[in-house]
Amino acid sequence: MTGPECWATVAMDTEEAVKALVLAKGLRRFMTSRPLVLVASPTLPDDVWELLQSEFDVVVRLERRWLNSGVDPHIAAKVMIWSLSKWQRVIVLSPDVMVVRGCDEIFKERNATASDYSVMVVKPSVDIWRKLVDRLVSAKGGISEDKLFTQVFGQQLGQPLGPLNDKFCTGVDLKEGLLAKNLNELAIVSFTGTHPMEILCKDEVGLVNGALESAILNLWKSNLDHGVAQKLAKLETVILSMQNEVIPPHKNFTTLNPAINLDSIPAQIPLEAMEWKRDPAGKKHRIAGVSSFGITGTDAHAIIQETPILNHATLNLKNDVKTPRPFQILTLSGKNEEALDANLTQFKEFLETTSEKLGDIAHTANLGRGQFLHRAAVVGKDTAELIEKLKNANSILRKVAPEESPKICFLFTGQGSQYPGMARELYDSNLTFKMTFDQCERVLSKGSEENVLAFVEFCKNNQIKTHILEATHAFHSRHMDPILDQYRAVAEGVCYSKPKNNITYVSGMEGRIVQESEGVHVNADYWVRHTRDSVRYSSASRELMGRGGCTLFLEVGPQPVLSALTMINSDGVEGLVDPVVCLPSIRKQEDDWSCILTTVAKLYLAGVNINWEQFDQFEPVKKITVPFYPFQNKSYWFEIPDQGPGQIHPLVGTPVSNASAMKLFQNKLELEDAEFLKDHVIGNKVIFPGAGFMVSN
């Protein structure tokens, strides 16, 4: 069987494969003349694949990349159908559909509908398929917009080449495909309202066909006259009506066109505001049709449906984390300093008046807004603190970030930085930190203090600053010799791997970048030497800044011990262009969250791309409506250049060079320059005289 049309279905597991086989046999039993196409999971057993291939004309394997992508495989399978461009039209059936009679006549009907989401009619296109794939990859099958009020259920552009019902389809054979649906829940239809042809007529429009009890007509021209953006205004009216649960009245409507019979549709025109409530149970959906009939003959139609009620699932932290994050970070950006200032101002004003939770505000602003190079950030405990910081320019962290994200070097502090109660607040309020910490094992050992104290006394006598590290191990000394054999036995039981994702490892013991090509191997012997031998941190940090090109350092530890050493070692390093910046994770005697969020803010200002979605993955936050980007509106006016002395006549103007044999002239006439034109007036309008055209010719 061949042809431009086909049936299609999906099967993502064995149960669906059985249903797909039943569907295929049902279509065959009623003598379908169209090919049967299946998109199936590559994980199906071989014997199931053989059955499917024997029953379907074409079996397409779902690409394995979708299985672990976070995208619903059913969605990915339906997206793949758009790549089946050898067919002009595909009707996709759910494998749950039971065939009880011949169905091929559906292909003849342009207005085919279904009572649920079991049927989808598409016109395959490789371009559309690629766009959908990109969309799914970027959003991982989820909703990434700040807040969706509606969803486009279908759209169509057409020319008036046939009766009206050929132009306004219920929802099949559209340009990008549309889930067909029974539209008996249609509540509002938005039109211009100029001509009776625009009004839904029961006998002419396939949209109603007796399935619609009543429609509410929103005839836009009675509220706003013709305009360039009128089509968008109609769409915006529908969105706002759904958002505010009210249909606006027609203030300027007085007399109905006698050619329109509302009772025969049936329909009504609201003269007062009407409630349009969402169904609390979510079983019925508000749907609106938006149509635009252009004077040039192009007609545009769209069906808009409200979005489903989104239940923002939050993790139950009751048993795992005692308190949520006590501090919040708010990041803002702009394309220039003026835009950034305006953004800061509007968020300050928003915080002063809103009752929204600060966590939701910060989550939406950080995750849901574009990140431009002119950046600012503030950290605070509550809304009041953020307002005060936004009022004071000195309390706002701001910087112009580089165009490329910088390299980050992580400094691992090691011994000497620990103290009682370190990172306790993070442990109590962050599930990721708590889980990681609980998995760690602590190993204790002893060492002599006699030589250390003697060395400290020597330094004091020679005016050398010292600091005794409160270490529990005598690392990098002969005191570790008794445990080296036991330590080696443990180290040899570990499986070592090379650094991934282009990560460069710099050894503090070797004082250089670890590369096997230079004879440095990270194995059991390396870690034994690392435990016993001295540290060459000065050489290692200079290697990072010089050869590694790193100037941004983030110290991972309870106290930034290595940061000061890194700053000192940066003196005299050749080739450094940018200043060296060292940032702590947390500090002793400083609030954990305030410190770590301030560091996150400075990383953001430095141009680091923060994954805000993962940053808030265990926080009870959701997206809300916050101020949008403050566009810097500018007026653009086309200025006609001065034609200069090249005019050959006040009316003819200046010659214009062109590639043809035709002589062209351009001119700009102003009444001040050609006062004789003021005499040629009809009514109160100056009219260019016909004799002037004769002169021009």
Summary of the structure (lengths in Angstrom):
residues: 697
radius of gyration: 35.8
end to end distance: 67.4
largest distance: 113.2
contacts: 1867
relative contact order: 0.07
helix: 33%
strand: 16%
